[in-house]
Amino acid sequence: MLKSYREVCQAKGLGGLPKGRIATAPFQKERMFDSGSQTQIAMIAGISQQQDRLEREKYMEYTLNKLEKRIGYSFQDKKLLEHAMIHSSYANEHHLGKLGCNERLEFLGDAVLEVVSSDFLFRTFPEMPEGDMTKTRASLVCEPTLAFCAQEIDLGGFLLLGKGEDATGGRGRDSVVSDAMEALIGAIYLDGGFANAKEFIHRFILNDMEHKKLFYDSKTILQEIVQGHTDETLTYVLLKEEGPDHNKSFEVSAMLDGQEIGRGIGRTKKSAEQRAAYRGILTIRKPQE
């Protein structure tokens, strides 16, 4: 006949639970506490994720509609626009996963931009050789060009960035805003098709090509103007450098024989020189107009 656990203990004179059994009691309590803590943490994490989602929805409702008005396109699927504005730093910080950021949309937008810009150059310049078209297209869709176009619609101000990226000047960083510009193109393509994406590209990227070419080839063009019309020496002088290493600002003056003809500010010395050269071109050309 089987005896109960208590009867076995009493028969052996233990008067209760064996020592081994007693020793496991605190461990059981600890396991129960751990289980409860994990449940509580999971609940907190769930609440936090829900709050993040609600905050993003509010952001989308009250902020991204301004972007829609600015670009002249209203999304049928608002989440596509939101997705286009999510930088990888924000996705990492809020545990959205590798697919939670705008990188896939950027990949798609880059391809659409290349097709549209190639078609534009082919049709607009029927006498332009293939080599020149390739060079022109590269200048139209390069990072500085897209960043310049993004500045015109203040795209950086609409981005969802991680705290660190935001604090270190991510909203004004060429690489960040140019990628977002391509992601926005990809989102428009998915939402409204090729025609709407093409219209956006023509309106905000392929517009005013002459001035954009002046801007992006400004140092080369200014040098050619100076060499073709005068013996004066063109130099660039750094006037100011300020800010921490991760978020510096440079101010440069373009000088022609010691006289300033243009001034520019940029996040790198090179970009500041480029802007100064552009202003210099406008200064030289103004008396001729």
C-alpha positions as CSV (number, residue, x, y, z in Angstrom):
1,M,0.0,0.0,0.0
2,L,1.4,3.4,-1.0
3,K,1.9,5.8,1.9
4,S,1.5,9.6,1.7
5,Y,4.5,11.9,1.7
6,R,3.8,13.0,5.2
7,E,3.6,9.5,6.5
8,V,7.0,8.6,5.0
9,C,8.5,11.7,6.7
10,Q,7.0,10.9,10.1
11,A,8.2,7.2,9.8
12,K,11.8,8.5,9.3
13,G,11.5,10.9,12.2
14,L,11.8,14.0,10.0
15,G,8.6,15.5,11.4
16,G,7.9,17.4,8.2
17,L,9.4,18.1,4.8
18,P,12.9,16.8,4.1
19,K,15.8,19.2,4.2
20,G,16.1,19.1,0.5
21,R,12.5,20.0,0.1
22,I,12.9,23.0,2.5
23,A,15.9,24.2,0.6
24,T,14.0,24.4,-2.7
25,A,11.3,26.6,-1.3
26,P,13.1,29.9,-1.7
27,F,14.1,28.9,-5.2
28,Q,10.4,28.3,-6.0
29,K,9.5,31.7,-4.7
30,E,12.4,33.3,-6.7
31,R,11.1,31.6,-9.8
32,M,7.6,32.8,-9.1
33,F,9.0,36.4,-8.6
34,D,11.0,36.1,-11.9
35,S,7.9,35.0,-13.7
36,G,5.9,37.9,-12.3
37,S,8.6,40.4,-13.1
38,Q,8.8,39.1,-16.7
39,T,5.1,39.5,-17.1
40,Q,5.3,43.0,-15.6
41,I,8.1,43.9,-17.9
42,A,6.3,42.5,-20.9
43,M,3.2,44.6,-19.9
44,I,5.3,47.7,-19.6
45,A,7.0,47.0,-22.9
46,G,3.6,46.5,-24.5
47,I,2.3,49.8,-23.1
48,S,5.5,51.6,-24.2
49,Q,5.1,50.2,-27.7
50,Q,1.4,51.2,-27.8
51,Q,2.4,54.7,-26.7
52,D,5.0,54.9,-29.4
53,R,2.5,53.8,-31.9
54,L,0.0,56.4,-30.7
55,E,2.6,59.1,-30.8
56,R,3.6,58.2,-34.3
57,E,-0.1,58.3,-35.3
58,K,-0.5,61.8,-33.8
59,Y,2.7,62.8,-35.5
60,M,1.4,61.5,-38.8
61,E,-2.0,63.2,-38.4
62,Y,-0.8,66.7,-37.3
63,T,2.6,66.9,-39.0
64,L,2.8,64.8,-42.2
65,N,-0.3,66.4,-43.6
66,K,1.8,69.6,-43.8
67,L,4.3,67.7,-45.9
68,E,1.6,66.5,-48.2
69,K,0.5,70.0,-48.8
70,R,4.0,71.1,-49.4
71,I,4.7,68.5,-52.1
72,G,1.2,68.7,-53.6
73,Y,0.4,65.0,-53.2
74,S,-2.1,63.4,-50.8
75,F,-1.4,59.8,-49.9
76,Q,-4.2,57.2,-50.0
77,D,-2.1,55.0,-47.6
78,K,-0.8,57.4,-45.0
79,K,1.4,54.7,-43.4
80,L,3.6,54.7,-46.6
81,L,4.4,58.3,-46.0
82,E,5.1,57.7,-42.3
83,H,7.3,54.7,-43.2
84,A,9.3,56.9,-45.7
85,M,10.1,59.3,-42.8
86,I,11.4,56.7,-40.4
87,H,15.2,56.7,-40.2
88,S,17.1,53.6,-39.1
89,S,18.2,55.2,-35.9
90,Y,14.5,55.7,-34.9
91,A,13.6,52.1,-35.9
92,N,16.5,50.8,-33.8
93,E,15.6,52.9,-30.8
94,H,12.0,51.9,-30.9
95,H,12.6,48.2,-31.7
96,L,10.8,48.3,-35.1
97,G,13.2,45.8,-36.6
98,K,15.3,46.0,-39.8
99,L,12.2,46.4,-42.0
100,G,10.8,49.2,-39.8
101,C,12.9,52.0,-41.4
102,N,12.8,53.7,-44.8
103,E,15.7,51.8,-46.4
104,R,13.6,49.5,-48.6
105,L,11.6,52.5,-49.9
106,E,14.9,54.3,-50.5
107,F,16.0,51.4,-52.7
108,L,12.8,51.6,-54.7
109,G,12.9,55.3,-55.0
110,D,16.5,55.3,-56.2
111,A,15.5,53.0,-59.1
112,V,12.4,55.1,-60.0
113,L,14.5,58.3,-59.9
114,E,17.1,56.8,-62.3
115,V,14.4,55.8,-64.9
116,V,12.7,59.2,-64.7
117,S,15.9,61.3,-64.9
118,S,17.2,59.1,-67.8
119,D,13.9,59.6,-69.7
120,F,14.0,63.3,-69.1
121,L,17.5,63.8,-70.4
122,F,16.9,61.5,-73.4
123,R,13.8,63.5,-74.5
124,T,15.0,67.0,-73.5
125,F,18.5,66.8,-75.0
126,P,18.2,64.8,-78.3
127,E,21.7,65.9,-79.4
128,M,23.4,65.0,-76.1
129,P,25.9,62.1,-76.4
130,E,25.5,59.1,-74.1
131,G,28.6,60.0,-72.0
132,D,27.3,63.5,-71.3
133,M,23.9,62.1,-70.4
134,T,25.5,59.7,-67.9
135,K,27.5,62.5,-66.4
136,T,24.6,64.9,-66.2
137,R,22.3,62.2,-64.7
138,A,24.9,61.4,-62.1
139,S,25.1,65.1,-61.0
140,L,21.3,65.3,-60.9
141,V,20.7,62.3,-58.6
142,C,23.8,62.5,-56.4
143,E,23.7,63.0,-52.7
144,P,24.3,66.8,-52.6
145,T,21.7,67.4,-55.3
146,L,19.0,65.4,-53.5
147,A,19.9,67.1,-50.2
148,F,19.6,70.5,-51.8
149,C,16.2,69.5,-53.2
150,A,15.1,68.1,-49.8
151,Q,16.0,71.4,-48.2
152,E,13.6,73.2,-50.5
153,I,10.7,71.3,-48.9
154,D,12.3,71.1,-45.4
155,L,12.2,67.4,-45.5
156,G,14.6,67.0,-42.6
157,G,12.0,68.6,-40.3
158,F,9.6,65.8,-40.9
159,L,11.9,62.9,-40.2
160,L,11.5,60.5,-37.3
161,L,15.1,60.2,-36.0
162,G,16.6,58.5,-33.0
163,K,17.6,60.8,-30.1
164,G,21.3,60.5,-30.8
165,E,21.0,61.1,-34.6
166,D,18.8,64.1,-33.9
167,A,21.1,65.6,-31.3
168,T,24.1,65.3,-33.7
169,G,22.5,67.2,-36.6
170,G,20.9,64.4,-38.5
171,R,18.1,66.5,-39.9
172,G,20.6,68.6,-41.8
173,R,23.0,65.8,-42.8
174,D,23.1,65.4,-46.6
175,S,23.2,61.6,-46.4
176,V,20.1,61.4,-44.2
177,V,17.9,63.8,-46.1
178,S,18.9,62.6,-49.6
179,D,18.0,59.0,-48.5
180,A,14.7,60.3,-47.2
181,M,14.1,62.0,-50.5
182,E,14.5,58.7,-52.4
183,A,12.3,57.0,-49.8
184,L,9.6,59.6,-50.4
185,I,9.8,58.9,-54.2
186,G,9.4,55.2,-53.5
187,A,6.4,55.8,-51.3
188,I,4.7,58.0,-53.9
189,Y,5.4,55.4,-56.5
190,L,3.8,52.6,-54.4
191,D,0.8,54.8,-53.4
192,G,0.0,56.6,-56.6
193,G,1.9,54.8,-59.4
194,F,4.7,55.9,-61.8
195,A,2.9,59.0,-63.1
196,N,2.6,60.6,-59.7
197,A,6.2,59.7,-58.8
198,K,7.4,61.2,-62.2
199,E,5.4,64.4,-61.5
200,F,7.1,64.8,-58.1
201,I,10.6,64.2,-59.5
202,H,10.0,66.7,-62.3
203,R,8.7,69.3,-59.9
204,F,11.3,69.1,-57.2
205,I,14.4,67.5,-58.6
206,L,14.5,68.1,-62.4
207,N,13.3,71.7,-62.2
208,D,15.6,74.7,-62.8
209,M,18.4,72.5,-64.1
210,E,20.5,75.5,-65.1
211,H,20.8,76.9,-61.6
212,K,21.3,73.4,-60.1
213,K,24.1,72.8,-62.5
214,L,25.6,76.1,-61.5
215,F,25.3,75.1,-57.8
216,Y,26.8,71.6,-58.0
217,D,29.6,72.4,-60.5
218,S,30.0,75.9,-59.0
219,K,33.7,75.6,-58.1
220,T,34.6,74.3,-61.6
221,I,32.4,76.9,-63.4
222,L,33.8,79.8,-61.3
223,Q,37.4,78.7,-62.0
224,E,36.6,78.6,-65.7
225,I,35.0,82.0,-65.7
226,V,37.9,83.6,-63.8
227,Q,40.6,81.9,-66.0
228,G,38.7,83.0,-69.2
229,H,38.3,86.6,-68.3
230,T,41.0,87.7,-65.9
231,D,44.5,87.0,-64.6
232,E,43.3,87.5,-61.0
233,T,43.7,84.7,-58.4
234,L,40.7,82.9,-57.0
235,T,41.1,81.6,-53.4
236,Y,38.8,80.3,-50.7
237,V,39.3,81.6,-47.1
238,L,37.9,79.9,-44.0
239,L,36.2,82.6,-42.0
240,K,34.6,80.6,-39.2
241,E,34.5,77.1,-37.8
242,E,32.2,76.3,-35.0
243,G,30.3,73.6,-33.2
244,P,31.3,70.2,-31.8
245,D,33.1,67.6,-34.0
246,H,29.9,65.7,-34.8
247,N,28.0,68.8,-35.8
248,K,30.4,71.4,-37.2
249,S,29.6,74.5,-39.3
250,F,32.0,76.2,-41.7
251,E,31.8,79.6,-43.2
252,V,34.0,80.3,-46.3
253,S,34.6,83.3,-48.5
254,A,35.4,83.1,-52.2
255,M,38.1,85.8,-52.8
256,L,39.2,87.2,-56.2
257,D,42.5,89.0,-55.7
258,G,41.7,89.7,-52.0
259,Q,38.1,90.9,-52.7
260,E,35.2,88.8,-51.5
261,I,32.8,87.8,-54.3
262,G,30.8,85.2,-52.4
263,R,30.2,83.6,-49.0
264,G,28.9,80.2,-48.0
265,I,28.0,78.2,-45.0
266,G,28.0,74.4,-44.8
267,R,28.5,71.4,-42.6
268,T,31.8,70.6,-44.4
269,K,34.4,72.9,-45.7
270,K,33.9,71.6,-49.2
271,S,30.1,72.3,-49.1
272,A,30.8,75.8,-47.7
273,E,33.3,76.5,-50.6
274,Q,30.7,75.2,-53.1
275,R,28.1,77.6,-51.8
276,A,30.6,80.5,-51.7
277,A,31.5,79.7,-55.4
278,Y,27.9,79.7,-56.4
279,R,27.4,83.2,-54.8
280,G,30.6,84.3,-56.6
281,I,29.2,83.2,-60.0
282,L,26.0,85.2,-59.4
283,T,28.1,88.2,-58.4
284,I,30.2,88.1,-61.5
285,R,27.2,87.5,-63.8
286,K,24.9,90.1,-62.3
287,P,26.5,93.2,-64.0
288,Q,26.2,91.3,-67.4
289,E,22.4,90.8,-67.0
